[in-house]
Amino acid sequence: MKALKRFYVLLVYIILYAPIAILILYSFNDSKIRGKFSGFSLRWYKDLFKDGEILRALYYTILCALIASVLSTIIGTITAIGMYKMKKSAKTVLMNLSYIPMLNPEIVTGVSLMLLFVFLSMQRGFTTMLLAHLVFDIPYVIISVIPKLKQMNPYLFEAALDLGAHPFYAYRRVVLPEIMPGIITGFLFAMTMSIDDFVISFFTTGNGVQNLSILIYDSAKRGISPKINALSTLMFITMLVLLIIVNKRDDTQKTLYGKDD
């Protein structure tokens, strides 16, 4: 029975990661023909950094993701702290409202934001795409920070005030370190969702501004270049390294402070 459970878990992971493994393998394929591995080569990685269109899309993707993640982390953290101090009824209402952008179909969110920008006479481009990313990033930060606030000792903040600390200083030196794992998780959630988004970006961006998901969608009509495989491999490795760093940081924190966050 134990061997069967292990086999089942192994099978699930194979199904999840086999497509990524194939993508990484064919990013080193010397041939442009998909499905035929003709030899190991780094030609697509070299060509990747010579392709101005891909690099421009990567620039907009990373820039939008970074700005949206930082702003949504700040706004979401402040909102979560404010919601935590509210009465239960008001907190429940606001939490349910926070879930709507995550549960709402992306096509509905994308079309509604596009209509809003048209109504406000805003020219669609990088700014509108950034605002759209903020809309669906902030709730992920809120739901990541709220549990850490609930785990925190509620008397720490009051104790800091009793010892003469200014409220802002108490939040910065007492509350933020306690909820920092949730803040980092929310930031990574926001970053991942922003990089991954296609539907909302497609409806809220304008001519001359496209992220990688839109570029890949457009290129799929005429055949995806192996350079996209190389780019996807680099992005996967980057996210994997970030995940390992965060996990190592959490393990170090648990070792130093002797607590399980």
C-alpha positions as CSV (number, residue, x, y, z in Angstrom):
1,M,0.0,0.0,0.0
2,K,2.9,2.3,0.9
3,A,4.6,1.6,-2.5
4,L,1.3,2.3,-4.3
5,K,1.0,5.7,-2.6
6,R,4.6,6.6,-3.6
7,F,3.9,5.5,-7.2
8,Y,0.8,7.6,-7.3
9,V,2.7,10.7,-6.0
10,L,5.5,10.1,-8.5
11,L,3.0,9.7,-11.3
12,V,1.4,13.0,-10.4
13,Y,4.7,14.8,-10.4
14,I,5.7,13.3,-13.7
15,I,2.5,14.6,-15.3
16,L,3.1,18.0,-13.8
17,Y,6.7,18.4,-14.7
18,A,7.1,16.3,-17.9
19,P,6.0,19.2,-20.2
20,I,8.5,21.5,-18.5
21,A,11.3,19.0,-18.9
22,I,10.5,18.5,-22.6
23,L,10.4,22.3,-23.1
24,I,13.9,22.6,-21.4
25,L,15.2,19.7,-23.5
26,Y,14.1,21.2,-26.8
27,S,15.5,24.6,-25.9
28,F,18.9,23.0,-26.5
29,N,17.8,21.3,-29.7
30,D,19.9,22.2,-32.7
31,S,17.0,21.8,-35.1
32,K,14.1,24.2,-35.5
33,I,11.7,21.3,-36.1
34,R,9.6,20.5,-33.0
35,G,9.5,16.9,-32.0
36,K,12.9,16.0,-33.4
37,F,16.0,16.3,-31.3
38,S,19.0,16.5,-33.7
39,G,21.7,17.5,-31.3
40,F,22.7,19.7,-28.4
41,S,23.1,23.4,-29.1
42,L,23.0,26.8,-27.5
43,R,22.0,28.6,-30.7
44,W,18.5,29.5,-29.5
45,Y,19.9,31.1,-26.4
46,K,22.3,33.2,-28.5
47,D,19.5,34.1,-30.9
48,L,17.2,35.0,-28.0
49,F,19.4,37.9,-26.9
50,K,19.5,39.2,-30.5
51,D,15.8,39.3,-31.0
52,G,14.6,42.8,-30.3
53,E,10.9,42.0,-30.3
54,I,11.3,39.3,-27.6
55,L,13.6,41.4,-25.5
56,R,11.1,44.4,-25.7
57,A,8.3,42.1,-24.6
58,L,10.4,40.7,-21.8
59,Y,11.3,44.3,-20.7
60,Y,7.6,45.3,-20.5
61,T,6.8,42.0,-18.7
62,I,9.4,42.4,-16.0
63,L,8.9,46.1,-15.6
64,C,5.1,45.7,-15.2
65,A,5.5,42.7,-12.9
66,L,8.0,44.5,-10.7
67,I,6.1,47.7,-10.4
68,A,2.7,46.0,-9.9
69,S,4.2,43.5,-7.4
70,V,5.8,46.3,-5.3
71,L,2.8,48.6,-5.3
72,S,0.3,45.7,-4.7
73,T,2.5,44.5,-1.8
74,I,2.5,47.9,-0.2
75,I,-1.2,48.6,-0.8
76,G,-2.2,45.0,0.1
77,T,-0.2,44.9,3.3
78,I,-1.6,48.2,4.5
79,T,-5.1,47.1,3.6
80,A,-4.7,43.7,5.4
81,I,-3.5,45.5,8.6
82,G,-6.5,47.9,8.4
83,M,-8.9,45.0,7.8
84,Y,-7.4,43.0,10.7
85,K,-8.3,45.9,13.1
86,M,-11.9,46.1,11.9
87,K,-15.0,44.5,13.4
88,K,-15.8,41.0,12.3
89,S,-18.8,41.9,10.2
90,A,-16.9,44.6,8.3
91,K,-13.9,42.4,7.9
92,T,-16.0,39.6,6.5
93,V,-17.6,41.9,3.9
94,L,-14.2,43.2,2.8
95,M,-12.7,39.8,2.6
96,N,-15.5,38.6,0.4
97,L,-15.0,41.7,-1.8
98,S,-11.3,40.8,-2.0
99,Y,-12.1,37.4,-3.3
100,I,-14.1,38.7,-6.3
101,P,-11.1,39.7,-8.5
102,M,-9.6,36.2,-8.0
103,L,-12.8,34.2,-8.5
104,N,-14.1,36.4,-11.3
105,P,-13.4,35.0,-14.8
106,E,-10.4,36.8,-16.3
107,I,-12.3,37.5,-19.5
108,V,-14.9,39.5,-17.5
109,T,-12.3,41.4,-15.6
110,G,-10.4,42.2,-18.8
111,V,-13.4,43.4,-20.7
112,S,-14.8,45.4,-17.8
113,L,-11.4,47.2,-17.3
114,M,-11.1,47.9,-21.0
115,L,-14.6,49.5,-20.9
116,L,-13.6,51.5,-17.9
117,F,-10.5,52.9,-19.5
118,V,-12.5,53.7,-22.6
119,F,-15.1,55.5,-20.5
120,L,-12.3,57.5,-18.7
121,S,-10.8,58.3,-22.1
122,M,-7.5,56.7,-21.1
123,Q,-5.2,55.7,-24.0
124,R,-4.5,52.0,-23.6
125,G,-0.8,51.1,-23.1
126,F,1.6,50.3,-20.4
127,T,-0.1,52.5,-17.7
128,T,-3.5,50.8,-18.2
129,M,-2.0,47.3,-18.3
130,L,-0.1,48.2,-15.0
131,L,-3.4,49.4,-13.4
132,A,-5.1,46.2,-14.5
133,H,-2.4,44.1,-12.9
134,L,-2.8,46.0,-9.7
135,V,-6.5,45.1,-9.6
136,F,-5.9,41.3,-9.5
137,D,-2.5,41.4,-7.6
138,I,-3.7,43.2,-4.5
139,P,-6.1,40.5,-3.3
140,Y,-3.4,37.9,-3.4
141,V,-1.3,40.0,-1.1
142,I,-4.2,40.5,1.3
143,I,-5.0,36.8,1.6
144,S,-1.3,36.1,2.2
145,V,-0.8,38.7,4.9
146,I,-4.1,38.2,6.8
147,P,-3.2,34.7,8.1
148,K,0.1,36.0,9.5
149,L,-1.7,38.8,11.3
150,K,-4.0,36.2,12.9
151,Q,-0.9,34.1,14.0
152,M,0.8,37.1,15.6
153,N,0.5,37.8,19.3
154,P,-2.1,40.5,19.5
155,Y,-0.5,42.1,22.5
156,L,2.9,42.8,20.9
157,F,1.8,46.0,19.3
158,E,0.2,47.2,22.5
159,A,3.2,46.3,24.5
160,A,5.4,48.4,22.2
161,L,3.1,51.4,22.6
162,D,3.1,51.0,26.4
163,L,6.9,51.1,26.3
164,G,6.7,54.5,24.5
165,A,7.1,53.5,20.9
166,H,5.4,55.7,18.3
167,P,2.6,53.7,16.4
168,F,4.5,53.9,13.1
169,Y,7.7,52.8,14.7
170,A,5.8,49.9,16.5
171,Y,4.3,48.8,13.2
172,R,7.7,49.0,11.4
173,R,9.8,47.2,14.1
174,V,7.3,44.9,15.7
175,V,4.4,44.1,13.3
176,L,6.2,44.0,10.0
177,P,8.9,41.5,11.1
178,E,6.1,39.2,12.4
179,I,4.2,39.2,9.1
180,M,7.1,39.4,6.7
181,P,6.8,35.8,5.5
182,G,3.2,36.6,4.4
183,I,4.4,39.8,2.7
184,I,7.1,37.9,0.8
185,T,4.6,35.2,-0.2
186,G,2.1,37.9,-1.4
187,F,4.9,39.6,-3.4
188,L,5.9,36.3,-5.1
189,F,2.2,35.6,-5.8
190,A,1.7,39.0,-7.3
191,M,4.9,38.7,-9.4
192,T,3.9,35.2,-10.7
193,M,0.4,36.2,-11.5
194,S,1.6,39.4,-13.3
195,I,4.2,37.5,-15.4
196,D,1.7,34.8,-16.2
197,D,-1.3,36.9,-17.1
198,F,-2.6,37.0,-20.7
199,V,-6.3,37.7,-20.9
200,I,-6.4,40.8,-18.8
201,S,-3.2,42.2,-20.4
202,F,-4.6,41.5,-23.9
203,F,-7.7,43.7,-23.3
204,T,-6.0,46.5,-21.4
205,T,-2.8,47.1,-23.4
206,G,-2.4,49.1,-26.5
207,N,-0.4,49.2,-29.8
208,G,3.4,48.9,-29.3
209,V,3.1,47.5,-25.7
210,Q,2.9,43.7,-25.3
211,N,4.1,41.3,-22.6
212,L,5.5,37.8,-23.2
213,S,2.2,36.1,-23.0
214,I,0.7,38.3,-25.8
215,L,3.8,37.8,-27.9
216,I,3.7,34.0,-27.5
217,Y,0.0,34.1,-28.4
218,D,0.7,36.1,-31.5
219,S,3.7,33.9,-32.5
220,A,1.7,30.7,-32.0
221,K,-0.4,31.6,-35.1
222,R,2.7,31.3,-37.3
223,G,4.6,28.7,-35.2
224,I,6.4,29.2,-31.9
225,S,10.1,29.8,-32.3
226,P,12.5,27.7,-30.3
227,K,13.8,31.0,-28.9
228,I,10.6,31.0,-26.8
229,N,11.6,27.6,-25.3
230,A,15.0,29.1,-24.3
231,L,13.3,32.2,-22.8
232,S,10.8,30.0,-20.9
233,T,13.7,27.8,-19.6
234,L,15.5,30.9,-18.2
235,M,12.3,32.2,-16.6
236,F,11.6,28.8,-15.0
237,I,15.1,28.5,-13.6
238,T,14.9,32.1,-12.3
239,M,11.6,31.4,-10.5
240,L,13.0,28.1,-9.1
241,V,16.0,29.9,-7.7
242,L,13.8,32.5,-6.1
243,L,11.6,29.8,-4.5
244,I,14.7,28.0,-3.1
245,I,16.0,31.3,-1.7
246,V,12.7,32.0,0.0
247,N,12.5,28.5,1.5
248,K,16.1,28.7,2.7
249,R,15.3,32.1,4.3
250,D,12.3,30.6,6.1
251,D,14.3,27.6,7.3
252,T,17.0,30.0,8.6
253,Q,14.4,32.1,10.4
254,K,12.9,29.0,12.1
255,T,16.4,27.9,13.2
256,L,17.3,31.3,14.6
257,Y,14.0,32.1,16.3
258,G,12.8,28.6,17.0
259,K,9.3,29.1,15.7
260,D,7.2,27.7,12.9
261,D,5.7,30.4,10.8
